[in-house]
Amino acid sequence: MTSEQRIRPAKPEEWEAILPLLQTMGGQCDEAARQRFARITQSDDHYLPVAVDDSHHIGYGWAQDYGPHLRTGDRTARLHDLFVLTSQRKGGIGTALFAAIRAWAEGRGVRYLEWQASHAAVPFYERLGYTGDPCPQPEYPFFEIEFPGDCGEPLR
Ligand SMILES: CC(C)(COP(=O)(O)OP(=O)(O)OC[C@H]1O[C@@H](n2cnc3c(N)ncnc32)[C@H](O)[C@@H]1OP(=O)(O)O)[C@@H](O)C(=O)NCCC(=O)NCCS
């Protein structure tokens, strides 16, 4: 990360700025997606940080808190997306976005932060110290962090 780059939560009105990043990740980026983006960026159960460089959006992440388990009360959050523009990679931005998501999850009392990595991203997560479980999809290994301590239902 350079001194001009920073991580902050995305704003609902930033759809146009983040659209090229979402399109590179793939999927439907239509009007319905714009509405989902507006809802997600205003939802307390979601966290969508962006990496910005001056006025440019150069990366984003997205995680969702699924809430407490019915019987145990343990909260599980899932990291859905982590993306950095190709031209900006290997500069610490992915690490900073992941750290922000991890801190968000831990800060709200989540017990499990889970994600599945694309094959190409596995070395990145391994560089951060995480080892994926190849089940159930060997080509998309499953990762999980279990946070220590009493994580039962601090929010609701
Ligand atoms: C995965 C991704 C987010 C990493 O972003 P990044 O900004 O390049 O990551 P960083 O610069 O913080 O990398 C941290 C470390 O991992 C290493 N690393 C990153 N990507 C790597 C790769 N593909 N292979 C090997 N090492 C890699 C970096 O060199 C760096 O090592 P260092 O600490 O020795 O300098 C980025 O490559 C990306 O957007 N990929 C496409 C989307 C994707 O696959 N997302 C993950 C979905 S689960």
The ligand as a Tripos MOL2 file, in Angstrom:
@<TRIPOS>MOLECULE
LIG
   48    50     1     0     0
SMALL
NO_CHARGES

@<TRIPOS>ATOM
      1 C1         -5.8740  -12.5790   -4.7750 C.3       1 LIG1
      2 C2         -5.6810  -11.0490   -4.9060 C.3       1 LIG1
      3 C3         -6.8420  -10.3290   -4.2300 C.3       1 LIG1
      4 C4         -4.3530  -10.6650   -4.2000 C.3       1 LIG1
      5 O1         -4.2390   -9.2540   -4.2270 O.3       1 LIG1
      6 P1         -2.8020   -8.5390   -4.1430 P.3       1 LIG1
      7 O2         -3.0350   -7.0750   -3.9300 O.co2     1 LIG1
      8 O3         -1.9530   -8.9200   -5.3030 O.co2     1 LIG1
      9 O4         -2.2090   -9.2000   -2.8260 O.3       1 LIG1
     10 P2         -0.9280   -8.7040   -1.9710 P.3       1 LIG1
     11 O5         -0.1000   -7.7880   -2.7800 O.co2     1 LIG1
     12 O6         -1.4140   -8.1960   -0.6590 O.co2     1 LIG1
     13 O7         -0.1780  -10.0970   -1.7630 O.3       1 LIG1
     14 C5          0.2580  -10.5820   -0.5030 C.3       1 LIG1
     15 C6          1.3610  -11.5730   -0.7220 C.3       1 LIG1
     16 O8          0.8710  -12.6600   -1.5170 O.3       1 LIG1
     17 C7          1.6440  -12.7690   -2.6990 C.3       1 LIG1
     18 N1          0.7390  -13.1190   -3.7710 N.ar      1 LIG1
     19 C8         -0.3600  -12.4670   -4.1780 C.ar      1 LIG1
     20 N2         -0.9360  -13.1070   -5.2170 N.ar      1 LIG1
     21 C9         -0.1560  -14.1810   -5.4530 C.ar      1 LIG1
     22 C10        -0.2010  -15.2370   -6.4020 C.ar      1 LIG1
     23 N3         -1.1840  -15.3030   -7.3060 N.pl3     1 LIG1
     24 N4          0.7650  -16.1800   -6.3750 N.ar      1 LIG1
     25 C11         1.7600  -16.1240   -5.4590 C.ar      1 LIG1
     26 N5          1.8610  -15.1300   -4.5330 N.ar      1 LIG1
     27 C12         0.9140  -14.1920   -4.5430 C.ar      1 LIG1
     28 C13         2.2290  -11.3850   -2.9200 C.3       1 LIG1
     29 O9          3.4100  -11.4480   -3.7070 O.3       1 LIG1
     30 C14         2.5220  -10.9650   -1.5050 C.3       1 LIG1
     31 O10         3.7110  -11.5990   -1.0710 O.3       1 LIG1
     32 P3          4.8050  -10.7940   -0.1790 P.3       1 LIG1
     33 O11         4.1630  -10.6450    1.1710 O.co2     1 LIG1
     34 O12         5.9820  -11.6640   -0.2010 O.co2     1 LIG1
     35 O13         5.0160   -9.4740   -0.8380 O.co2     1 LIG1
     36 C15        -5.5580  -10.6140   -6.3930 C.3       1 LIG1
     37 O14        -4.5700  -11.4020   -7.0230 O.3       1 LIG1
     38 C16        -6.8460  -10.7570   -7.1870 C.2       1 LIG1
     39 O15        -7.6790   -9.8470   -7.2150 O.2       1 LIG1
     40 N6         -7.0480  -11.8910   -7.8520 N.am      1 LIG1
     41 C17        -8.2200  -12.1130   -8.7370 C.3       1 LIG1
     42 C18        -9.4780  -12.3240   -7.9290 C.3       1 LIG1
     43 C19        -9.3540  -13.4780   -6.9740 C.2       1 LIG1
     44 O16        -8.9180  -14.5690   -7.3410 O.2       1 LIG1
     45 N7         -9.7600  -13.2120   -5.7330 N.am      1 LIG1
     46 C20        -9.7790  -14.2040   -4.6680 C.3       1 LIG1
     47 C21       -11.0880  -14.8940   -4.6670 C.3       1 LIG1
     48 S1        -11.2040  -16.0040   -3.2980 S.3       1 LIG1
@<TRIPOS>BOND
     1     1     2 1
     2     2     3 1
     3     2     4 1
     4     2    36 1
     5     4     5 1
     6     5     6 1
     7     6     7 2
     8     6     8 1
     9     6     9 1
    10     9    10 1
    11    10    11 2
    12    10    12 1
    13    10    13 1
    14    13    14 1
    15    14    15 1
    16    15    16 1
    17    15    30 1
    18    16    17 1
    19    17    18 1
    20    17    28 1
    21    18    19 ar
    22    18    27 ar
    23    19    20 ar
    24    20    21 ar
    25    21    22 ar
    26    21    27 ar
    27    22    23 1
    28    22    24 ar
    29    24    25 ar
    30    25    26 ar
    31    26    27 ar
    32    28    29 1
    33    28    30 1
    34    30    31 1
    35    31    32 1
    36    32    33 2
    37    32    34 1
    38    32    35 1
    39    36    37 1
    40    36    38 1
    41    38    39 2
    42    38    40 1
    43    40    41 1
    44    41    42 1
    45    42    43 1
    46    43    44 2
    47    43    45 1
    48    45    46 1
    49    46    47 1
    50    47    48 1
@<TRIPOS>SUBSTRUCTURE
     1 LIG1         1 GROUP 0 **** ****
